[in-house]
Amino acid sequence: MQFRKKERLYVSDLVEEPIVSYPAWYLLSAPMRKNEFLLDALTALHSYDFRHYEVADSHEAIFAAFGQGRFAIYKEKYAVGYFGGKVMYLESNGWKSMPVTQEVFLLQNWLI
């Protein structure tokens, strides 16, 4: 099995002067580095510019966004995607499965 090489995407390449500078980079595959929806979500997170996002009004709206290939923002801290039937959030070392906690079900924590 051949693994896709992952490379660092530096936040400074997305946002000239990031308001949120941590993490400074994300480890992503080449297709993810080119995904405009993901790049838009990361730019919004690090510039703290959420004008194109709104608080989710239902869980169905969150999954509808995922179905369109978009990425949600969780607690104004993480880009969240839906891959292989799992909700995943992005950290500097890649995608992690999102733990199911009571906070996950609070709609005010989600921007779509």
Phi, psi and omega in degrees: 000131181262130180265142177286136178287136178251146181231160178280134171252112183278136179300325180296341174281339179267316186233125184300311178231084184295138175285320176252110186262358178249134353286156182281343181205163176232139177269114186224154173286164180302315179298322179292327179294339181257357183286112184297323179297318178293316179298321177296318179295317180292322177297317178298317180298317186272344174260352184056038179249096184255024185295338179265007181242156176221158178293133180296136180265349177199162176293329178297324179294323178296312181289333174295319177298316177300319180297334178273001180087005180278168178243135177272166175242129182252123177053031180051034184225328186230142167276134185235134177231175181234111184229129175056036180078012180235140173276123185235145175243153186262125171244176184301327181268011176124192184279138179233146175294138182277124178290144180272110177233171179298325180299329181299329184273356178276117185296332181293349178274355186246133171243133178232000000 
